Amino acid sequence: MEVGQALMEVGQALAEVGQALVEFGQALAEVGQAIMEIGQALAEVGQALVEVGQALVEFGQALMEVRQALVEFGQALAEFGQALVEVGQALAEFGQALMEVGQALVTDKLRALLT
């Protein structure tokens, strides 16, 4: 019976080792699953960062278009301002001419009255 008893004890020990290996395997499987979930979360973060980057590129392009529109608007305003300067100068010259005509008329009337 000693051999039988020894085999039973070896069998019991092997069963305990087997149970411990099962529990260790289950723990490793859980760790592996957690690592896979972390990897998936990182992939989602990476995708979100790609989308943010694309949005920033589009925003930058929109800003460049706005800048160009502002440059063109500024140029148009400068040209309009220059045109107003020219109109103002012409009006000033016209006003000066009218004053000279008026002075000539007044002078001619005074001469006529004095003569």
DSSP file (Angstrom, degrees, kcal/mol; ACC not computed):
  #  RESIDUE AA STRUCTURE BP1 BP2  ACC     N-H-->O    O-->H-N    N-H-->O    O-->H-N    TCO  KAPPA ALPHA  PHI   PSI    X-CA   Y-CA   Z-CA
    1    1 A M     >        0   0    0      0, 0.0     4,-3.7     0, 0.0     5,-0.3   0.000 360.0 360.0 360.0 -17.6    0.0    0.0    0.0
    2    2 A E  H  >  +     0   0    0      1,-0.2     4,-2.4     2,-0.2     5,-0.2   0.906 360.0  46.8 -62.7 -37.9    2.9    2.3    0.4
    3    3 A V  H  > S+     0   0    0      2,-0.2     4,-2.7     1,-0.2    -1,-0.2   0.920 114.0  48.6 -68.6 -42.2    3.2    2.5   -3.4
    4    4 A G  H  > S+     0   0    0      2,-0.2     4,-2.1     1,-0.2    -2,-0.2   0.921 112.7  47.8 -60.8 -44.5   -0.6    3.1   -3.7
    5    5 A Q  H  X S+     0   0    0     -4,-3.7     4,-2.2     1,-0.2    -2,-0.2   0.907 112.3  49.7 -64.0 -41.3   -0.4    5.7   -1.0
    6    6 A A  H  X S+     0   0    0     -4,-2.4     4,-2.8    -5,-0.3    -2,-0.2   0.904 110.0  50.4 -65.1 -41.6    2.6    7.4   -2.6
    7    7 A L  H  X S+     0   0    0     -4,-2.7     4,-2.9     1,-0.2    -1,-0.2   0.885 109.7  51.3 -64.3 -36.9    0.8    7.4   -6.0
    8    8 A M  H  X S+     0   0    0     -4,-2.1     4,-2.6     2,-0.2    -1,-0.2   0.909 111.4  46.8 -65.3 -41.4   -2.2    9.0   -4.4
    9    9 A E  H  X S+     0   0    0     -4,-2.2     4,-2.5     2,-0.2    -2,-0.2   0.905 113.6  47.9 -67.5 -40.7   -0.1   11.7   -2.8
   10   10 A V  H  X S+     0   0    0     -4,-2.8     4,-2.9     2,-0.2    -2,-0.2   0.920 112.4  50.3 -64.3 -42.5    1.7   12.3   -6.1
   11   11 A G  H  X S+     0   0    0     -4,-2.9     4,-2.3     2,-0.2    -2,-0.2   0.908 110.8  48.8 -60.0 -43.1   -1.7   12.4   -7.8
   12   12 A Q  H  X S+     0   0    0     -4,-2.6     4,-2.2     2,-0.2    -1,-0.2   0.913 112.3  48.3 -64.0 -42.7   -3.0   14.9   -5.3
   13   13 A A  H  X S+     0   0    0     -4,-2.5     4,-2.7     1,-0.2    -2,-0.2   0.916 111.7  49.4 -64.1 -43.0    0.1   17.1   -5.7
   14   14 A L  H  X S+     0   0    0     -4,-2.9     4,-2.9     1,-0.2    -1,-0.2   0.886 109.6  52.0 -64.2 -37.5   -0.2   17.0   -9.5
   15   15 A A  H  X S+     0   0    0     -4,-2.3     4,-2.6     2,-0.2    -1,-0.2   0.904 110.6  48.1 -63.7 -41.1   -3.9   17.9   -9.2
   16   16 A E  H  X S+     0   0    0     -4,-2.2     4,-2.4     2,-0.2    -2,-0.2   0.913 113.1  47.4 -66.4 -41.9   -2.9   20.9   -7.0
   17   17 A V  H  X S+     0   0    0     -4,-2.7     4,-2.6     2,-0.2    -2,-0.2   0.917 112.4  50.8 -63.4 -42.2   -0.2   21.9   -9.5
   18   18 A G  H  X S+     0   0    0     -4,-2.9     4,-2.3     2,-0.2    -2,-0.2   0.919 110.5  48.3 -61.0 -44.3   -2.7   21.5  -12.3
   19   19 A Q  H  X S+     0   0    0     -4,-2.6     4,-2.4     2,-0.2    -1,-0.2   0.903 111.4  50.2 -63.1 -40.8   -5.2   23.7  -10.5
   20   20 A A  H  X S+     0   0    0     -4,-2.4     4,-2.6     1,-0.2    -2,-0.2   0.899 110.1  50.3 -64.4 -40.1   -2.6   26.3   -9.8
   21   21 A L  H  X S+     0   0    0     -4,-2.6     4,-2.9     2,-0.2    -2,-0.2   0.891 109.3  51.6 -64.8 -38.8   -1.6   26.3  -13.5
   22   22 A V  H  X S+     0   0    0     -4,-2.3     4,-2.5     2,-0.2    -2,-0.2   0.944 112.4  45.4 -61.2 -47.5   -5.3   26.7  -14.5
   23   23 A E  H  X S+     0   0    0     -4,-2.4     4,-2.2     2,-0.2    -2,-0.2   0.898 114.1  49.2 -64.1 -40.1   -5.6   29.7  -12.2
   24   24 A F  H  X S+     0   0    0     -4,-2.6     4,-2.5     2,-0.2    -2,-0.2   0.911 111.3  49.9 -65.1 -42.1   -2.3   31.2  -13.5
   25   25 A G  H  X S+     0   0    0     -4,-2.9     4,-2.4     2,-0.2    -2,-0.2   0.897 110.0  50.3 -62.2 -41.9   -3.4   30.7  -17.1
   26   26 A Q  H  X S+     0   0    0     -4,-2.5     4,-2.2     2,-0.2    -1,-0.2   0.908 110.7  49.7 -63.7 -41.3   -6.7   32.4  -16.3
   27   27 A A  H  X S+     0   0    0     -4,-2.2     4,-2.3     2,-0.2    -2,-0.2   0.916 111.3  48.9 -63.7 -42.4   -4.9   35.3  -14.7
   28   28 A L  H  X S+     0   0    0     -4,-2.5     4,-2.9     1,-0.2    -2,-0.2   0.886 109.3  52.8 -63.8 -38.0   -2.6   35.6  -17.8
   29   29 A A  H  X S+     0   0    0     -4,-2.4     4,-2.4     2,-0.2    -1,-0.2   0.902 109.6  48.8 -63.3 -40.5   -5.6   35.5  -20.1
   30   30 A E  H  X S+     0   0    0     -4,-2.2     4,-2.4     2,-0.2    -2,-0.2   0.905 111.9  48.5 -65.3 -41.4   -7.2   38.4  -18.1
   31   31 A V  H  X S+     0   0    0     -4,-2.3     4,-2.5     2,-0.2    -2,-0.2   0.925 111.5  50.2 -63.6 -44.1   -3.9   40.3  -18.3
   32   32 A G  H  X S+     0   0    0     -4,-2.9     4,-2.3     1,-0.2    -2,-0.2   0.906 110.5  49.6 -60.0 -42.6   -3.7   39.6  -22.1
   33   33 A Q  H  X S+     0   0    0     -4,-2.4     4,-2.3     2,-0.2    -1,-0.2   0.911 110.7  50.0 -62.9 -42.6   -7.3   40.8  -22.5
   34   34 A A  H  X S+     0   0    0     -4,-2.4     4,-2.3     1,-0.2    -2,-0.2   0.904 110.2  50.2 -63.1 -40.9   -6.6   44.0  -20.6
   35   35 A I  H  X S+     0   0    0     -4,-2.5     4,-2.5     1,-0.2    -1,-0.2   0.896 109.8  50.8 -64.5 -39.9   -3.5   44.6  -22.7
   36   36 A M  H  X S+     0   0    0     -4,-2.3     4,-2.4     2,-0.2    -2,-0.2   0.903 110.0  49.8 -63.9 -39.9   -5.6   44.2  -25.9
   37   37 A E  H  X S+     0   0    0     -4,-2.3     4,-2.5     2,-0.2    -2,-0.2   0.887 110.0  50.6 -66.0 -38.6   -8.2   46.6  -24.5
   38   38 A I  H  X S+     0   0    0     -4,-2.3     4,-2.6     2,-0.2    -2,-0.2   0.922 110.1  50.7 -63.1 -43.3   -5.4   49.2  -23.8
   39   39 A G  H  X S+     0   0    0     -4,-2.5     4,-2.1     2,-0.2    -2,-0.2   0.907 110.5  48.9 -60.2 -42.1   -4.1   48.7  -27.4
   40   40 A Q  H  X S+     0   0    0     -4,-2.4     4,-2.2     2,-0.2    -2,-0.2   0.912 110.9  50.2 -63.9 -42.7   -7.6   49.3  -28.7
   41   41 A A  H  X S+     0   0    0     -4,-2.5     4,-2.4     1,-0.2    -2,-0.2   0.904 110.2  50.2 -63.2 -40.3   -8.0   52.4  -26.6
   42   42 A L  H  X S+     0   0    0     -4,-2.6     4,-2.7     1,-0.2    -1,-0.2   0.878 108.4  52.8 -65.5 -36.6   -4.6   53.7  -27.9
   43   43 A A  H  X S+     0   0    0     -4,-2.1     4,-2.4     2,-0.2    -1,-0.2   0.904 109.7  48.8 -64.1 -40.2   -5.7   53.0  -31.4
   44   44 A E  H  X S+     0   0    0     -4,-2.2     4,-2.5     2,-0.2    -2,-0.2   0.904 111.4  49.1 -65.7 -41.4   -8.9   55.1  -30.8
   45   45 A V  H  X S+     0   0    0     -4,-2.4     4,-2.5     2,-0.2    -2,-0.2   0.923 111.1  50.7 -62.6 -43.7   -6.8   57.9  -29.3
   46   46 A G  H  X S+     0   0    0     -4,-2.7     4,-2.1     2,-0.2    -2,-0.2   0.911 110.4  48.7 -59.8 -43.3   -4.5   57.7  -32.3
   47   47 A Q  H  X S+     0   0    0     -4,-2.4     4,-2.4     2,-0.2    -1,-0.2   0.909 110.6  50.9 -63.4 -42.6   -7.4   57.9  -34.7
   48   48 A A  H  X S+     0   0    0     -4,-2.5     4,-2.5     1,-0.2    -2,-0.2   0.903 109.6  50.8 -62.1 -40.1   -8.8   60.9  -32.8
   49   49 A L  H  X S+     0   0    0     -4,-2.5     4,-2.7     2,-0.2    -1,-0.2   0.883 108.5  51.7 -65.6 -37.6   -5.4   62.6  -33.0
   50   50 A V  H  X S+     0   0    0     -4,-2.1     4,-2.5     2,-0.2    -2,-0.2   0.932 111.2  47.6 -61.9 -44.9   -5.4   62.0  -36.8
   51   51 A E  H  X S+     0   0    0     -4,-2.4     4,-2.4     2,-0.2    -2,-0.2   0.897 111.7  49.8 -64.6 -40.0   -8.8   63.6  -37.0
   52   52 A V  H  X S+     0   0    0     -4,-2.5     4,-2.5     2,-0.2    -1,-0.2   0.918 110.6  50.9 -63.2 -42.6   -7.7   66.5  -34.9
   53   53 A G  H  X S+     0   0    0     -4,-2.7     4,-2.2     2,-0.2    -2,-0.2   0.913 110.5  48.3 -61.0 -43.0   -4.7   67.0  -37.1
   54   54 A Q  H  X S+     0   0    0     -4,-2.5     4,-2.5     1,-0.2    -1,-0.2   0.904 111.1  50.9 -63.8 -40.7   -6.8   66.9  -40.2
   55   55 A A  H  X S+     0   0    0     -4,-2.4     4,-2.6     1,-0.2    -2,-0.2   0.893 109.7  50.6 -63.7 -39.1   -9.2   69.5  -38.7
   56   56 A L  H  X S+     0   0    0     -4,-2.5     4,-2.6     2,-0.2    -1,-0.2   0.888 109.5  50.6 -66.4 -38.1   -6.2   71.7  -37.8
   57   57 A V  H  X S+     0   0    0     -4,-2.2     4,-2.4     2,-0.2    -2,-0.2   0.935 112.2  46.9 -63.6 -45.1   -4.9   71.5  -41.4
   58   58 A E  H  X S+     0   0    0     -4,-2.5     4,-2.4     2,-0.2    -2,-0.2   0.898 112.4  50.3 -63.2 -40.1   -8.4   72.4  -42.7
   59   59 A F  H  X S+     0   0    0     -4,-2.6     4,-2.4     2,-0.2    -1,-0.2   0.907 110.0  50.6 -64.2 -41.4   -8.6   75.3  -40.2
   60   60 A G  H  X S+     0   0    0     -4,-2.6     4,-2.0     2,-0.2    -2,-0.2   0.904 110.0  49.7 -62.3 -41.5   -5.2   76.5  -41.3
   61   61 A Q  H  X S+     0   0    0     -4,-2.4     4,-2.0     2,-0.2    -2,-0.2   0.906 110.0  50.9 -63.9 -40.9   -6.2   76.4  -44.9
   62   62 A A  H  X S+     0   0    0     -4,-2.4     4,-2.4     1,-0.2    -2,-0.2   0.904 108.7  51.8 -63.3 -40.2   -9.4   78.4  -44.0
   63   63 A L  H  X S+     0   0    0     -4,-2.4     4,-2.7     1,-0.2    -1,-0.2   0.887 107.7  52.0 -63.6 -37.6   -7.2   80.9  -42.2
   64   64 A M  H  X S+     0   0    0     -4,-2.0     4,-2.4     2,-0.2    -1,-0.2   0.896 109.8  49.3 -64.9 -39.0   -5.0   81.3  -45.3
   65   65 A E  H  X S+     0   0    0     -4,-2.0     4,-2.4     2,-0.2    -2,-0.2   0.904 111.7  48.7 -66.2 -40.6   -8.1   81.9  -47.4
   66   66 A V  H  X S+     0   0    0     -4,-2.4     4,-2.6     2,-0.2    -2,-0.2   0.914 110.4  51.8 -64.3 -42.1   -9.4   84.5  -45.0
   67   67 A R  H  X S+     0   0    0     -4,-2.7     4,-2.4     2,-0.2    -2,-0.2   0.928 110.2  48.6 -59.3 -45.3   -5.9   86.1  -45.0
   68   68 A Q  H  X S+     0   0    0     -4,-2.4     4,-2.5     1,-0.2    -1,-0.2   0.913 111.0  50.2 -62.0 -42.7   -6.0   86.3  -48.8
   69   69 A A  H  X S+     0   0    0     -4,-2.4     4,-2.5     1,-0.2    -1,-0.2   0.900 110.8  49.7 -62.8 -39.7   -9.5   87.8  -48.8
   70   70 A L  H  X S+     0   0    0     -4,-2.6     4,-2.7     2,-0.2    -1,-0.2   0.884 109.6  51.3 -66.7 -37.5   -8.3   90.4  -46.3
   71   71 A V  H  X S+     0   0    0     -4,-2.4     4,-2.4     2,-0.2    -2,-0.2   0.941 112.5  45.8 -62.5 -46.5   -5.3   91.2  -48.4
   72   72 A E  H  X S+     0   0    0     -4,-2.5     4,-2.3     2,-0.2    -2,-0.2   0.899 113.3  49.5 -63.8 -40.7   -7.5   91.7  -51.5
   73   73 A F  H  X S+     0   0    0     -4,-2.5     4,-2.6     2,-0.2    -1,-0.2   0.912 110.6  50.6 -64.0 -42.6  -10.0   93.7  -49.5
   74   74 A G  H  X S+     0   0    0     -4,-2.7     4,-2.4     2,-0.2    -2,-0.2   0.899 110.3  49.3 -61.8 -41.0   -7.2   95.9  -48.1
   75   75 A Q  H  X S+     0   0    0     -4,-2.4     4,-2.4     2,-0.2    -1,-0.2   0.909 110.8  50.0 -64.4 -41.4   -5.9   96.5  -51.7
   76   76 A A  H  X S+     0   0    0     -4,-2.3     4,-2.5     1,-0.2    -2,-0.2   0.906 111.3  48.9 -64.4 -40.6   -9.4   97.4  -52.9
   77   77 A L  H  X S+     0   0    0     -4,-2.6     4,-2.8     2,-0.2    -1,-0.2   0.896 110.0  51.5 -65.0 -39.3   -9.8   99.9  -50.0
   78   78 A A  H  X S+     0   0    0     -4,-2.4     4,-2.4     2,-0.2    -2,-0.2   0.920 111.7  47.0 -62.9 -43.1   -6.4  101.4  -50.8
   79   79 A E  H  X S+     0   0    0     -4,-2.4     4,-2.3     2,-0.2    -2,-0.2   0.909 112.9  49.0 -64.5 -41.7   -7.4  101.8  -54.4
   80   80 A F  H  X S+     0   0    0     -4,-2.5     4,-2.4     2,-0.2    -2,-0.2   0.909 110.6  51.2 -63.6 -41.5  -10.7  103.3  -53.4
   81   81 A G  H  X S+     0   0    0     -4,-2.8     4,-2.1     2,-0.2    -2,-0.2   0.909 109.4  49.9 -61.5 -42.3   -8.9  105.7  -51.0
   82   82 A Q  H  X S+     0   0    0     -4,-2.4     4,-2.3     1,-0.2    -1,-0.2   0.899 109.5  51.5 -63.2 -40.2   -6.6  106.8  -53.8
   83   83 A A  H  X S+     0   0    0     -4,-2.3     4,-2.5     1,-0.2    -2,-0.2   0.900 109.0  50.9 -63.5 -39.6   -9.6  107.4  -56.0
   84   84 A L  H  X S+     0   0    0     -4,-2.4     4,-3.0     2,-0.2    -1,-0.2   0.879 107.6  53.3 -65.2 -36.8  -11.1  109.5  -53.3
   85   85 A V  H  X S+     0   0    0     -4,-2.1     4,-2.8     2,-0.2    -2,-0.2   0.938 110.2  47.4 -60.7 -46.3   -7.9  111.5  -53.0
   86   86 A E  H  X S+     0   0    0     -4,-2.3     4,-2.3     2,-0.2    -2,-0.2   0.903 113.1  47.8 -63.3 -41.4   -8.0  112.2  -56.7
   87   87 A V  H  X S+     0   0    0     -4,-2.5     4,-2.7     2,-0.2    -1,-0.2   0.920 112.2  50.4 -64.1 -42.8  -11.7  113.2  -56.5
   88   88 A G  H  X S+     0   0    0     -4,-3.0     4,-2.5     1,-0.2    -2,-0.2   0.905 110.5  48.8 -62.0 -41.8  -10.9  115.4  -53.5
   89   89 A Q  H  X S+     0   0    0     -4,-2.8     4,-2.5     2,-0.2    -1,-0.2   0.914 111.6  49.4 -64.0 -41.9   -8.0  117.1  -55.4
   90   90 A A  H  X S+     0   0    0     -4,-2.3     4,-2.6     2,-0.2    -2,-0.2   0.910 111.9  48.8 -63.4 -42.2  -10.2  117.7  -58.4
   91   91 A L  H  X S+     0   0    0     -4,-2.7     4,-3.0     2,-0.2    -2,-0.2   0.901 110.6  50.8 -65.0 -39.5  -13.0  119.2  -56.2
   92   92 A A  H  X S+     0   0    0     -4,-2.5     4,-2.5     2,-0.2    -2,-0.2   0.921 111.9  47.0 -63.2 -42.9  -10.4  121.4  -54.5
   93   93 A E  H  X S+     0   0    0     -4,-2.5     4,-2.4     2,-0.2    -2,-0.2   0.899 112.9  49.4 -64.5 -40.2   -9.1  122.6  -57.9
   94   94 A F  H  X S+     0   0    0     -4,-2.6     4,-2.6     2,-0.2    -2,-0.2   0.920 111.2  49.7 -64.3 -43.0  -12.7  123.1  -59.1
   95   95 A G  H  X S+     0   0    0     -4,-3.0     4,-2.3     1,-0.2    -2,-0.2   0.910 110.5  50.2 -61.0 -42.4  -13.4  125.1  -55.9
   96   96 A Q  H  X S+     0   0    0     -4,-2.5     4,-2.2     2,-0.2    -2,-0.2   0.912 110.6  49.7 -62.0 -42.3  -10.3  127.2  -56.4
   97   97 A A  H  X S+     0   0    0     -4,-2.4     4,-2.6     2,-0.2    -2,-0.2   0.909 109.9  50.7 -64.1 -41.8  -11.4  127.9  -60.0
   98   98 A L  H  X S+     0   0    0     -4,-2.6     4,-2.9     1,-0.2    -1,-0.2   0.895 109.2  51.6 -63.1 -38.8  -14.8  128.9  -58.9
   99   99 A M  H  X S+     0   0    0     -4,-2.3     4,-2.8     2,-0.2    -1,-0.2   0.914 110.2  48.7 -63.3 -41.1  -13.3  131.2  -56.3
  100  100 A E  H  X S+     0   0    0     -4,-2.2     4,-2.4     2,-0.2    -2,-0.2   0.903 112.0  48.6 -65.3 -40.8  -11.1  132.8  -59.0
  101  101 A V  H  X S+     0   0    0     -4,-2.6     4,-2.6     2,-0.2    -2,-0.2   0.939 112.5  48.9 -63.2 -45.5  -14.2  133.2  -61.3
  102  102 A G  H  X S+     0   0    0     -4,-2.9     4,-2.6     1,-0.2    -2,-0.2   0.912 111.5  48.9 -60.2 -43.9  -16.1  134.7  -58.4
  103  103 A Q  H  X S+     0   0    0     -4,-2.8     4,-3.0     1,-0.2    -1,-0.2   0.900 110.9  50.9 -63.1 -39.7  -13.2  137.1  -57.6
  104  104 A A  H  X S+     0   0    0     -4,-2.4     4,-2.9     2,-0.2    -2,-0.2   0.916 110.9  48.3 -64.3 -42.0  -13.0  138.1  -61.3
  105  105 A L  H  X S+     0   0    0     -4,-2.6     4,-2.3     2,-0.2    -2,-0.2   0.924 114.0  46.0 -63.8 -44.0  -16.7  138.8  -61.4
  106  106 A V  H  X S+     0   0    0     -4,-2.6     4,-2.6     2,-0.2    -2,-0.2   0.920 114.1  48.8 -64.2 -43.0  -16.6  140.9  -58.2
  107  107 A T  H  X S+     0   0    0     -4,-3.0     4,-2.4    -5,-0.2    -2,-0.2   0.922 111.6  49.1 -63.3 -44.0  -13.5  142.7  -59.5
  108  108 A D  H  X S+     0   0    0     -4,-2.9     4,-2.3     2,-0.2    -1,-0.2   0.884 112.0  49.0 -63.4 -39.3  -15.2  143.4  -62.9
  109  109 A K  H  X S+     0   0    0     -4,-2.3     4,-2.3     2,-0.2    -1,-0.2   0.907 110.9  50.1 -67.3 -41.4  -18.3  144.7  -61.1
  110  110 A L  H  X S+     0   0    0     -4,-2.6     4,-2.3     2,-0.2    -2,-0.2   0.915 111.4  48.3 -64.0 -41.0  -16.3  146.9  -58.9
  111  111 A R  H  X S+     0   0    0     -4,-2.4     4,-1.7     1,-0.2    -1,-0.2   0.910 111.2  51.0 -62.6 -41.5  -14.4  148.3  -61.8
  112  112 A A  H  < S+     0   0    0     -4,-2.3    -1,-0.2     1,-0.2    -2,-0.2   0.884 112.2  46.7 -65.1 -36.2  -17.6  148.9  -63.6
  113  113 A L  H  < S+     0   0    0     -4,-2.3    -1,-0.2     1,-0.2    -2,-0.2   0.858 113.9  47.7 -72.2 -34.7  -19.0  150.7  -60.7
  114  114 A L  H  <        0   0    0     -4,-2.3    -2,-0.2     1,-0.2    -1,-0.2   0.698 360.0 360.0 -81.5 -19.3  -16.0  152.8  -60.2
  115  115 A T     <        0   0    0     -4,-1.7    -1,-0.2    -5,-0.2    -2,-0.2   0.463 360.0 360.0 -95.9 360.0  -15.7  153.8  -63.8
